[in-house]
Amino acid sequence: MQGSGANPGAMRSQDSLVGSDNYGSTGYSSNYDWFLTSDDSRFTSNKDDESCSELQQNPPSILSGNRLNLTGFNVNGSRPHCLQQPHPVSHSRGSILLLAKDKYGCQLLQEMLMKGLKTEDFSRIFLELIGHVNELAQDPFGNYLFQTLVEVCTEEQRTQIIRVITSSDFQFVHICLNFHGSRAAQKLLEHVTTQNQQTILILALIPGVVALTKDFNGHLVILQCLKHFSDQKTKQFVNHSKGVTKGYLISIIAQLALDLARDRYGNYVVQHLISLRIDTVAKTILRKLQGNFVSLSCNKYSSNVVQKLIESGEEYCRTQIILELLQDTNGPMLLVDPYGNYVIQSALMASKGRIRDAILRLIELNSLMMSINIFGKKILAQFDKAKYDK
């Protein structure tokens, strides 16, 4: 809850402000000061044009206690007022969104929120922005204010923001696919505090989970969702999911493992699921990829998924994959493949007993072919070491 003291976000570095300019060096001057008061806030003229040069030499602070001083700021541009035609704004009402979408206005509002506002002043800003958070999240400058807003607002206000950005079908998905919106969404996910908030967001993500996971901006949101929806009982949720939980989202992604593993971004999400070491998830992924491990191992992106399964999976998982590679008639081609050779190296390091002996035998039978191939030579180097260690 906001008080007259500093908000939690006040501890952040000034570098987190959009533009990270030094306000004291901008030299801005204007004929308008804007103050947030309990009365109707207004832009009021308090300087003559003759004072412009003096203000440029001694620019005032943007904050006066908990009041915003917009001396030197013009909502329609970044140039000093004294270099432009006057643009009076008689009421603050309706102008906060304009400030939020301007480079310098966004900086001013961010600093206000970070340094702390009285509850009524914060509410005044929040109420004017809440109806525009979809637009704000995707704006080049406004997204920074959105990120600050979700950090310092109350739990109830954060729920309001979540309800607005998920109020229409695919609205939140579109935000996540946007370059600026993705950053705003990731910050929001970091600050989700209730099961209700988590449920609303997952429901909004699920219809677009494939598009999101295959997109540069979108896959970052999915990863953030999996990382920051902290749930100490994730394994139980996956096994006994009733309703919408993090486990439900994991289960959906696991079902799409074959398609996502081949994707340049989707493979990172599948690898993250494997790293969770949830038995039911690993079995689902293994089942979906079964019969395709040779072709997957020769793919730039999915070969990383196969390696992850071999290196991080349980013994049964590792054994099943390696046996499929050894029994496939195209298995030997992995020894000289640009990506497959790394899979073989991982298999050699992770296996033991008869499985490891079978890999060594395969390498020995194809050593002549491998000796004239740059990728085969990498395996042979490891093969020689393995024989020595044996």
C-alpha positions as CSV (number, residue, x, y, z in Angstrom):
1,M,0.0,0.0,0.0
2,Q,1.3,3.4,-0.9
3,G,2.1,5.8,1.8
4,S,4.1,9.0,2.2
5,G,7.2,6.9,2.5
6,A,9.2,5.2,-0.3
7,N,7.5,2.5,-2.3
8,P,9.2,-0.9,-2.7
9,G,10.3,0.1,-6.2
10,A,12.2,3.0,-4.8
11,M,15.2,0.9,-4.2
12,R,15.7,0.4,-8.0
13,S,18.6,2.0,-9.8
14,Q,18.1,5.2,-11.7
15,D,19.4,3.3,-14.7
16,S,16.0,1.5,-14.8
17,L,14.3,4.7,-15.8
18,V,13.5,4.9,-19.5
19,G,16.2,7.0,-21.2
20,S,18.2,7.2,-18.0
21,D,18.9,10.9,-18.7
22,N,20.1,13.2,-15.9
23,Y,17.2,15.4,-15.3
24,G,19.3,18.2,-13.9
25,S,21.3,18.5,-17.2
26,T,18.3,18.7,-19.6
27,G,18.0,22.5,-19.2
28,Y,14.3,22.4,-19.8
29,S,12.1,25.3,-19.0
30,S,8.4,25.9,-19.4
31,N,5.5,28.1,-18.3
32,Y,3.7,25.3,-16.5
33,D,4.0,23.6,-13.2
34,W,1.7,20.6,-12.6
35,F,0.9,19.6,-9.0
36,L,-1.0,16.6,-7.8
37,T,-3.2,17.9,-4.9
38,S,-6.4,16.9,-3.2
39,D,-8.1,19.5,-5.3
40,D,-8.5,19.4,-9.1
41,S,-4.9,19.2,-10.5
42,R,-4.0,21.8,-13.0
43,F,-1.2,23.2,-15.2
44,T,-0.9,26.8,-14.0
45,S,1.3,29.5,-15.5
46,N,3.9,30.7,-13.0
47,K,6.7,32.1,-15.2
48,D,7.1,34.7,-17.9
49,D,8.9,33.9,-21.1
50,E,11.6,36.3,-19.9
51,S,12.6,33.8,-17.2
52,C,13.3,31.1,-19.7
53,S,17.0,31.6,-19.8
54,E,17.3,31.7,-16.0
55,L,15.4,28.4,-15.7
56,Q,17.7,26.8,-18.2
57,Q,20.7,27.8,-16.2
58,N,19.0,26.6,-12.9
59,P,16.6,23.9,-13.7
60,P,14.2,23.0,-10.8
61,S,13.8,19.6,-9.3
62,I,11.0,17.5,-10.8
63,L,9.8,16.6,-7.3
64,S,8.6,18.9,-4.6
65,G,7.8,16.6,-1.7
66,N,5.1,14.3,-3.1
67,R,4.2,16.7,-5.9
68,L,5.2,16.5,-9.5
69,N,6.8,19.6,-10.9
70,L,6.7,19.6,-14.7
71,T,8.6,22.8,-15.2
72,G,10.4,22.4,-18.5
73,F,8.2,19.6,-19.8
74,N,5.9,19.7,-22.8
75,V,3.7,16.8,-23.3
76,N,3.8,17.0,-27.1
77,G,7.6,16.9,-27.5
78,S,11.0,16.7,-25.9
79,R,12.1,20.2,-26.8
80,P,12.2,23.0,-24.1
81,H,9.0,25.0,-24.0
82,C,10.9,28.2,-24.7
83,L,11.9,26.8,-28.1
84,Q,8.3,25.9,-29.0
85,Q,4.9,27.6,-29.2
86,P,3.2,27.5,-25.8
87,H,0.9,24.4,-25.4
88,P,-1.2,25.1,-22.3
89,V,-2.9,22.1,-20.7
90,S,-5.5,23.4,-18.2
91,H,-6.3,20.1,-16.5
92,S,-4.2,17.2,-15.5
93,R,-7.1,14.9,-16.1
94,G,-6.6,13.1,-19.4
95,S,-2.9,14.1,-19.7
96,I,-1.2,11.4,-17.6
97,L,-1.4,8.9,-20.5
98,L,0.2,11.5,-22.7
99,L,3.0,11.8,-20.2
100,A,3.4,8.1,-19.8
101,K,3.9,7.6,-23.6
102,D,6.5,10.4,-23.8
103,K,10.2,9.7,-23.1
104,Y,10.6,12.5,-20.6
105,G,7.1,12.3,-19.1
106,C,7.6,8.6,-18.5
107,Q,10.8,9.3,-16.7
108,L,9.1,11.8,-14.5
109,L,6.2,9.5,-13.6
110,Q,8.5,6.6,-12.9
111,E,10.6,8.7,-10.5
112,M,7.4,9.8,-8.7
113,L,6.2,6.2,-8.3
114,M,9.6,5.0,-7.2
115,K,10.2,7.8,-4.6
116,G,6.7,7.4,-3.1
117,L,3.3,9.0,-3.3
118,K,0.5,9.5,-0.9
119,T,-2.2,6.9,-1.5
120,E,-4.7,9.4,-2.9
121,D,-2.1,10.7,-5.4
122,F,-1.1,7.3,-6.5
123,S,-4.8,6.3,-6.9
124,R,-5.3,9.4,-9.1
125,I,-2.6,8.3,-11.5
126,F,-3.7,4.6,-11.3
127,L,-7.3,5.4,-12.1
128,E,-6.4,7.4,-15.2
129,L,-4.0,4.7,-16.5
130,I,-6.0,1.5,-15.7
131,G,-8.2,1.8,-18.7
132,H,-5.2,2.1,-21.0
133,V,-2.8,-0.6,-19.6
134,N,-3.1,-2.6,-22.8
135,E,-1.8,0.3,-24.8
136,L,0.7,1.3,-22.2
137,A,2.3,-2.2,-22.0
138,Q,3.1,-2.1,-25.8
139,D,4.3,1.5,-26.0
140,P,8.1,2.1,-26.5
141,F,8.1,4.4,-23.4
142,G,4.9,3.5,-21.6
143,N,6.0,-0.1,-21.1
144,Y,8.6,1.1,-18.6
145,L,5.9,2.9,-16.6
146,F,3.8,-0.2,-16.8
147,Q,6.7,-2.2,-15.3
148,T,7.1,0.3,-12.5
149,L,3.4,0.4,-11.8
150,V,3.1,-3.4,-11.3
151,E,6.0,-3.3,-8.9
152,V,4.7,-0.6,-6.6
153,C,0.9,-1.1,-6.8
154,T,-1.1,-3.1,-4.3
155,E,-2.2,-6.7,-4.8
156,E,-5.8,-5.5,-5.5
157,Q,-4.6,-3.0,-8.1
158,R,-2.4,-5.6,-9.7
159,T,-5.4,-7.9,-10.0
160,Q,-7.3,-5.0,-11.7
161,I,-4.4,-4.7,-14.2
162,I,-4.5,-8.4,-14.9
163,R,-8.2,-8.4,-15.4
164,V,-8.0,-5.5,-17.9
165,I,-5.2,-7.1,-20.0
166,T,-7.0,-10.4,-20.2
167,S,-10.5,-9.0,-20.7
168,S,-10.7,-9.9,-24.4
169,D,-9.7,-13.0,-26.3
170,F,-6.0,-13.2,-27.2
171,Q,-5.4,-9.7,-25.9
172,F,-2.7,-10.9,-23.5
173,V,-1.2,-13.1,-26.1
174,H,-0.9,-10.2,-28.5
175,I,0.8,-8.2,-25.7
176,C,3.3,-11.0,-25.1
177,L,4.1,-11.3,-28.8
178,N,4.9,-7.6,-28.9
179,F,8.6,-6.5,-28.4
180,H,7.7,-4.0,-25.6
181,G,4.7,-5.9,-24.4
182,S,6.8,-9.0,-23.8
183,R,9.0,-7.1,-21.3
184,A,6.0,-5.7,-19.6
185,A,4.4,-9.1,-19.3
186,Q,7.5,-10.7,-17.9
187,K,7.7,-8.0,-15.2
188,L,4.0,-8.6,-14.4
189,L,4.6,-12.4,-14.0
190,E,7.5,-11.7,-11.6
191,H,5.0,-9.9,-9.3
192,V,2.0,-12.3,-9.4
193,T,1.2,-13.0,-5.8
194,T,-2.1,-15.0,-5.7
195,Q,-3.4,-18.2,-7.1
196,N,-6.3,-16.2,-8.6
197,Q,-3.9,-13.9,-10.5
198,Q,-2.0,-17.0,-11.7
199,T,-5.1,-18.7,-12.9
200,I,-6.4,-15.7,-14.9
201,L,-3.0,-15.3,-16.7
202,I,-2.6,-19.0,-17.5
203,L,-6.2,-19.1,-18.9
204,A,-5.2,-16.1,-21.2
205,L,-2.0,-17.8,-22.3
206,I,-3.2,-21.3,-23.1
207,P,-5.1,-20.4,-26.4
208,G,-1.9,-19.0,-27.8
209,V,0.7,-21.3,-26.2
210,V,2.1,-22.7,-29.5
211,A,2.4,-19.2,-31.1
212,L,4.0,-17.8,-28.0
213,T,6.5,-20.7,-27.6
214,K,7.6,-20.4,-31.2
215,D,8.1,-16.6,-31.0
216,F,11.2,-14.8,-29.8
217,N,9.2,-12.4,-27.5
218,G,6.5,-15.0,-26.6
219,H,8.8,-17.8,-25.6
220,L,10.5,-15.5,-23.0
221,V,7.1,-14.9,-21.4
222,I,6.4,-18.7,-21.3
223,L,9.8,-19.3,-19.7
224,Q,9.2,-16.5,-17.2
225,C,5.8,-18.0,-16.4
226,L,7.4,-21.4,-15.6
227,K,10.1,-19.8,-13.5
228,H,8.2,-17.3,-11.5
229,F,4.9,-19.0,-10.9
230,S,6.6,-20.5,-7.8
231,D,4.7,-23.5,-6.5
232,Q,6.3,-25.8,-4.0
233,K,3.9,-28.5,-5.0
234,T,4.4,-28.3,-8.8
235,K,4.9,-32.1,-9.0
236,Q,1.5,-32.7,-7.3
237,F,-0.1,-30.2,-9.5
238,V,1.2,-32.0,-12.6
239,N,0.0,-35.4,-11.3
240,H,-3.3,-34.3,-9.8
241,S,-4.2,-31.1,-11.6
242,K,-7.7,-29.9,-11.1
243,G,-8.3,-26.5,-12.8
244,V,-5.8,-24.1,-14.1
245,T,-2.3,-24.3,-12.5
246,K,1.3,-24.0,-13.5
247,G,1.2,-27.8,-13.8
248,Y,-1.6,-27.6,-16.3
249,L,0.4,-25.3,-18.5
250,I,3.4,-27.6,-18.2
251,S,1.3,-30.6,-19.2
252,I,0.0,-28.8,-22.3
253,I,3.6,-27.8,-23.4
254,A,4.8,-31.4,-22.8
255,Q,2.1,-32.7,-25.2
256,L,3.5,-30.4,-27.9
257,A,7.1,-31.5,-27.3
258,L,7.8,-32.9,-30.8
259,D,6.7,-29.8,-32.6
260,L,8.3,-27.4,-30.1
261,A,11.6,-29.3,-30.0
262,R,12.4,-28.5,-33.6
263,D,11.6,-24.8,-33.2
264,R,14.4,-22.2,-32.7
265,Y,12.7,-20.8,-29.6
266,G,10.4,-23.7,-28.6
267,N,13.3,-26.0,-27.9
268,Y,14.4,-23.7,-24.9
269,V,11.0,-24.2,-23.3
270,V,11.1,-28.0,-23.7
271,Q,14.6,-28.0,-22.3
272,H,13.3,-26.1,-19.3
273,L,10.6,-28.6,-18.7
274,I,13.1,-31.4,-18.7
275,S,15.3,-29.5,-16.2
276,L,12.3,-29.5,-13.8
277,R,12.9,-33.3,-13.3
278,I,9.2,-34.1,-13.0
279,D,8.8,-37.8,-13.8
280,T,5.4,-37.6,-15.5
281,V,6.5,-34.7,-17.6
282,A,9.7,-36.5,-18.7
283,K,7.7,-39.6,-19.6
284,T,5.3,-37.5,-21.7
285,I,8.1,-35.8,-23.5
286,L,9.9,-39.1,-24.1
287,R,6.7,-40.7,-25.4
288,K,6.1,-37.8,-27.8
289,L,9.6,-37.9,-29.2
290,Q,9.9,-41.7,-29.4
291,G,10.7,-42.9,-32.9
292,N,12.2,-39.6,-34.0
293,F,15.4,-39.4,-32.0
294,V,17.8,-39.8,-35.0
295,S,16.1,-37.1,-37.0
296,L,15.9,-34.9,-33.9
297,S,19.6,-35.4,-33.2
298,C,20.4,-34.1,-36.7
299,N,18.4,-30.9,-36.2
300,K,20.1,-27.7,-35.0
301,Y,17.5,-27.0,-32.3
302,S,16.0,-30.4,-31.3
303,S,19.5,-31.9,-30.9
304,N,19.7,-29.7,-27.8
305,V,16.6,-31.3,-26.4
306,V,17.9,-34.9,-27.1
307,Q,21.1,-33.9,-25.3
308,K,19.2,-32.5,-22.4
309,L,17.2,-35.7,-22.0
310,I,20.3,-37.8,-22.1
311,E,22.2,-35.7,-19.6
312,S,19.4,-34.8,-17.2
313,G,16.9,-37.6,-17.6
314,E,16.6,-40.7,-15.5
315,E,18.4,-43.9,-16.4
316,Y,15.4,-45.5,-18.1
317,C,15.0,-42.3,-20.2
318,R,18.7,-42.3,-21.2
319,T,18.7,-46.0,-22.0
320,Q,15.6,-45.8,-24.2
321,I,17.0,-42.9,-26.3
322,I,20.5,-44.5,-26.8
323,L,19.0,-47.9,-27.7
324,E,16.9,-46.2,-30.4
325,L,19.9,-44.4,-31.8
326,L,22.0,-47.6,-31.9
327,Q,19.2,-49.7,-33.5
328,D,18.3,-47.2,-36.2
329,T,19.8,-48.0,-39.6
330,N,20.7,-44.3,-39.9
331,G,22.3,-44.2,-36.5
332,P,25.9,-44.2,-37.8
333,M,25.3,-41.0,-39.7
334,L,25.2,-39.2,-36.3
335,L,28.9,-39.9,-35.9
336,V,29.7,-37.4,-38.7
337,D,26.7,-35.0,-38.4
338,P,27.3,-31.4,-37.4
339,Y,24.7,-31.7,-34.5
340,G,24.4,-35.5,-34.1
341,N,28.0,-35.8,-33.0
342,Y,27.3,-33.8,-29.9
343,V,24.4,-36.2,-29.1
344,I,26.8,-39.1,-29.4
345,Q,29.3,-37.4,-27.2
346,S,26.7,-36.8,-24.5
347,A,25.5,-40.4,-24.8
348,L,29.1,-41.7,-24.4
349,M,29.7,-39.5,-21.3
350,A,26.3,-40.3,-19.6
351,S,26.1,-44.1,-20.3
352,K,27.6,-47.0,-18.5
353,G,27.8,-50.8,-18.7
354,R,26.6,-52.6,-21.8
355,I,25.1,-49.4,-23.3
356,R,28.4,-47.6,-23.2
357,D,30.2,-50.7,-24.7
358,A,27.7,-50.7,-27.5
359,I,28.4,-47.0,-28.3
360,L,32.2,-47.7,-28.2
361,R,31.7,-50.6,-30.6
362,L,29.7,-48.4,-33.0
363,I,32.5,-45.8,-33.0
364,E,35.2,-48.5,-33.5
365,L,33.4,-49.9,-36.6
366,N,33.1,-46.5,-38.2
367,S,36.4,-45.0,-37.1
368,L,37.8,-44.9,-40.7
369,M,35.0,-42.8,-42.0
370,M,35.1,-40.6,-38.9
371,S,38.9,-40.0,-39.2
372,I,38.4,-37.9,-42.4
373,N,35.5,-35.9,-41.0
374,I,35.8,-32.8,-38.8
375,F,32.9,-33.9,-36.6
376,G,33.9,-37.5,-36.5
377,K,37.3,-36.5,-35.2
378,K,35.7,-34.9,-32.2
379,I,34.1,-38.1,-31.2
380,L,37.3,-40.1,-31.9
381,A,39.2,-37.9,-29.5
382,Q,36.7,-38.7,-26.8
383,F,36.7,-42.4,-27.9
384,D,40.4,-42.7,-27.3
385,K,40.0,-41.1,-23.8
386,A,37.1,-43.4,-23.0
387,K,39.1,-46.5,-24.0
388,Y,42.0,-45.4,-21.8
389,D,39.7,-44.8,-18.9
390,K,38.1,-48.1,-19.4
